[in-house]
Amino acid sequence: MCTTHQTPANEAVAAADPQLMFRRKFLKYAGVAGAATAAGGLASCTTNPVTGRSQLLAFAPSEADLARAAQQSWNEVRRQTPTTNDPRYAGRLRNIGSRVSRGAGQANRNWDYAVFDQNTKNAFVLPGNRVGFFKGMMDFTDNDDQIAAIMGHEVGHVTGAHARERYSQMMLGQLAIAGGTMLAGSQLQRRCRQARSQRERNDCMRSAGRNTQYLQAALGMGFQLGVVLPYGRRQELESDQLGARYMARAGYDPYQAVRLWEKMGAESGGSRGPEFLATHPTPERRARELSDYITAQQKLGSRGFQQLDIPADA
């Protein structure tokens, strides 16, 4: 196991979450790349040069494979979802995105932007530098700096290699759950061989099957609550801080990211479940963590925004 050095939409409602629709389509295509990588063996732990964090990327497809899978997903969803070429949206996003990508040292990459003509307050990034904003998200912001905050956050997902990390985590989790379930099921069934009659043996096997299913569900829930969700929240906080770094380097006011999350929190009115069940930290926490981080980094002057400070209890 590697050691580490360091949008408010409810994803449980898949049909109402356009971002989740993109993610599912992408994972469908990415499965082919992941299977090919798995056949080739495990990848080792890698230190991310941007975050300084060690990442376990076992079974993770290469960036090129993920980009090809994402291209198929991107093309399909763009065919199905209306976009706008209105310069107040599309041109504005390209201009802001260009500045932020330069601030992130990613200007040499080809970036593909799309503004989807829906009132959803969301944005997302897919591997291969494909960035989607919804009109509702751009309309919600107060200024270009807040759009830059969202763009910086999305670029942070790219430089943080979060898609590869999530895919690797998903594959390893499935293997661990399957292996644990098979081992436990085998042990439960072995006890049934000691039954004195065929009827007792059949009853024992049925009971063993039910208990194996319960165990599989418990392992899956434990993996989700203990690994997937906490890591997802850490990735969001990491991208927030990377976004603040890229905003500052691009000449935007990083405190506008704080204002944006304060506004998000005020709009949601606290109508959320407990954070430990969520894929994202609460808007209030994101605003608080960002404010503390930006304040500390600005005090460092020219040495600021070079390190991340992700809380351990994400």
N, C-alpha and C positions, 0 to 999 in steps of 0.2 A: 504493500500500500504506500502511495506517495504521501509525504508530509508537506504541509503548506508553510510558507514563510509569512506568511501573513494570515404597466399600465393598469391601472386599477380595474381592468375588466375581469369578470369572474370566469375563469377558464373552465369551471365545472359545467357551465352551460355552453356546450360546444356549438350548438346551432346558432346561438346568439353572438358568437365571438368570431369575427372575421379573421383575426390573427390566428386563432386556433385552427381555422380551416386551412390557412396557408401552411401551418406547421404540419398538419396531418398529411396534406398532399406532398409536402417535401419529404416527410419520413417514408412515405410509400415508395418514392423513387430512390431515396437514400438507402433503403434496405438492400438493394442489389449491390451497391458499392460496399456496404458493410459486410455482406456475406462474402464478397471477394476478399476483403481485407482479413476477415476471420480465417478464411482458408489459408491465408499466407502466414498466419501466426500472430503472436501478441506484439504490440508496440511497447516500448519502454516508457518510463517516466521522463517527462521533458520539462525543462524550466522555460516558462514563457518569458521572452526577452522584454516584453512591455510591462508586465505586471510583476515579474520577479517571483512568480508563484510556480511551484512544481505541480504539474498536471499529469494524471494517469490517463493516457490515451490508448489503452489497450482496445483492440478491435475497432478503433476509430478509423473511418476512411480518410484518405488523404484530402488535403484542401481541394485539389483538382477534382477528385471524385465527388466530393460534396458540392462543389460548384456546378458540375455537370448535372447532378441530381436536382439542385436548386433551380437551374435554368429551365428544366422541364416543368417543375412546379410553378415557377414564375410565369412562364408562357401560358400555361393552362389557366391560371387564375386571372391573368390579365385579359384573356379571351372572355372570361365569364363575368368579370366585374368592370363596370364602366369607369373610365378614367377621364380626367379633365386636362385640357391643354391651355386653360385660362392662365395667362402669365402671372396673374395675382397669386396663383397657387403653384403651377408647375415651374414657371421661371423663377419665382421667388425661392422655391425649394432647391432648385439647381444652384442658384447663386450662394445660398447659405451653405448648402452641402459642399460646394467647392471650397469655400473658406475653411470650413471645419475639417475637411479631409486634408487640407494643407497643414492645418494646425496639428493634425494627428500624424503627420509624416506619411500620409497615404495618397498623396496627390498623383503619384505615378500609376495608381490602379485605375481601372475603368469602373466608374460608378454608374449604375442604372437607377434612375429615380422615377417614381410614379406617384401621382396623387389620385386616389380613388374617390369617385364622386359619391360619397356617402357621408352621413353625419356622425359616424362612429368616431369617438375620441380615442384614437389608437394610432400607433405606428409600429413598424417592425423592420427587421433586417433579415435577409437570407444570405447564406454563403455565396461567394462570388460578388459581394458588394452590391446587392440589390436592395434598395431602400424603398419602402412603401409608406406613405402618409395618407391618412384619410382627411377629407376636407373638414370634417368636424373637429379634428385635432388642431388643424391650422387656424380655424375660426376661434377655437377656444383660447389660443395664446394671445397675449397682449402686445407682443412685439417680436422682432426678428431674433432677439437674444433668447427668448424662450423657445422658439423653433430650433435655434442652434443648440439649446440644451438637450432637446429630444434627439436631434441629429447626432450630437456628440455621444449621447448615451448609446445610440444604435451603432455608431462606429466602435465604441468600446466593446460591444459584443463581438465585433469582427476581430479587433486586435487582441482581445482576451481569449480567442479561440473557443468561445463558449459553445458553439454548435457541435464541434468535435468532442468536447468534454461531455456534453449532455448525451451524445450518441454513445460514446464509450461507456458511460455510466449506465445507460439503459441496457446495453448488451451484457455487461458484466452482472448487473442485477438480475436479469433474466436467467443467466447461467447459474448464479448462486441459488436463486429460488428453486430452479428446476433440480439442481443437484441435491439441495437440502431436502426437497420433497421426495425425491426418489429414494434417498438413503433412509429417511424416516419411514416411508411406506414399506420398504423392504423389511425393515426391522419389525414393523407392526404385523406384517403378513407372516413373518417367520414364527411368531408366537402362535399363530393359528394352527401350525402343524402339530402342536401338542394337544389339540382338541381330541376328545375321546370318541366322537361320532361325527359322521358327515354333516349332520344338521348343525352341531356346534361349530364345525369348521366353516360352514357356509355363513352362519351368523357372525362368526369372528371376522371373516373376510369382508362382509358388508360393513361391519363396524370399522374395520381398518381402513376401508375405502373412504368412509365419511370423515374419519379423523385425519386422514391424509389431505383431504380437500380443505378441512378447517385449518390445518397447519399451513397449507399453501397460501390460503387467504391471509392468515396472520403474518406469514413471512412477507407477502406482498405489501401489506399495510405497514409493517415495520420498516421495510425498505423505503416506502414512499414518505413516511413521516420522519424517519431518522436520517435519510440520505438525500433523496431527490429534492424534497421541498427546502430543507436548509441550504443545500448547495445552490438551488435556484435563487433563493433570496440573497445569498452571498454574491452570486453573479450579477444580480440587479444592482446591489450596492457598489460592487466593483465597477460596473459600467457607469453608474452615476458619477463616481469619482474620476474615472477616465474622461467622461464627458466634460466635467468641470475643467480638467486639464486642457482638453482640446479647445474648449470655448475660450479660455484665457489666452492660449497661444494664437487663436484666430482673431483676437481683439474684441471679443464679446464679454459682457459682464457676467461672470459665473454666478453671482448672487441671484440672477434671474432664474436660474434653475431652482433655487430655494423658493422664490416667489411662485413659480409654476406649481411645485408640489404642495405649497400651502393652499393654492387655489384649488388644486385637485382635492385636497382633504376637506376644504370648506364645502365643495360641491357635493361630495359623497356623504357628508354629514355623519360620518362614523357608522354608516349602515353596512358593516362588514362583519364577517365571522372572525374568530381568533386568528392571529397572525400565523401560528404554527401550522395551520391547515391551509395556508395560502402559498401560491407560487411567488408572490411579490411581497416585499415589506409594505406596511401601510404608508400612505402618502405623508402622514404626520412624521413618521420615523424617517422617511427619506429626506424630508425637508430639514429635520433636526440634524441628522448625520451629515448632510451636505453642508449645512451652515457651519457646523463645527470644523469640518474638514477644510473648507475654503478659508475660513478665518485663520486657522493654523498655518495653512500653506502661504497665504499672503504675507504673514509676518516674517516668512523666510526670504522674502524678496526674490532675487534671481534664482535662488535655490529651491523655490517653492514649486509645487506640482510635479515633483520628480518621483515621489514615493506615494504609495497608497497606504491607507490606514483603515482596513476593513475590520469591523468589530467581530469578535469571535462568536458572539451569540446570535448570529443572523438566523 
